[in-house]
Amino acid sequence: MACTFFSHAVPEVVECHGERFRLFLDAATIQRRVAELGQEISRDYAGKRPILIGVLNGAFVFLADLIRAITIDCEVDFLKLSSYGAEKVSSGQVYELKKIDADIRNRHVLVVEDIVDTGLSMQFMLERLKAHEPASLATVALLHKAEATRVEVPLDYVGFRIPNQFVIGYGLDYGQLARNFSSIYVLEN
Ligand code: 5GP
């Protein structure tokens, strides 16, 4: 198997594509923070029917939980960007692989990312989306690697600030695996 759990329940260590990862944020901690973010967004956007734009593939798990923590009317759409592929560091190249379907002109838009690393993907998306003239444009990132910043991007809602290390799970992959883990794991040095 390309991904192996070394114990049952919430494993402390997993192996993925031959590399070892240790538990970093357990599922309960993630769920508590996602609930808080949902409450904040519900309060800030009351009466505005925001549209949340998830960035595929990584953000689909976070977005699925986040919208269920939101208690006001909201809509969802997706766009897809190129990812790391099977690498553990950003290539610095961003390509759009799928555009949004929704008409976001005069809409309140929230871009939902699993992780902001160099900031290049978020900068790229914000530029693209601004061209559609939304009424407002805000950003949500479950994870932020502040030390990895190459371009400053405005982050309005951040789940966790994390060190500049490679993480997997809860939507984040390594070579397309580990997205199905409920907890987040960090690469062991
Ligand atoms: P950025 O453009 O900010 O450098 O990177 C954003 C994208 O890179 C994220 O949406 C995610 O797909 C990927 N990424 C950045 N850091 C990590 C990480 O630690 N683990 C995984 N699996 N993907 C990451």
Boltz pocket constraint, residues with backbone or C-beta under 6 A from the ligand:
constraints:
  - pocket:
      binder: B
      contacts: [[A, 55], [A, 58], [A, 82], [A, 83], [A, 84], [A, 88], [A, 90], [A, 113], [A, 114], [A, 115], [A, 116], [A, 117], [A, 118], [A, 119], [A, 120], [A, 121], [A, 122], [A, 165], [A, 166], [A, 167], [A, 168], [A, 172], [A, 173], [A, 174]]
      max_distance: 6.0
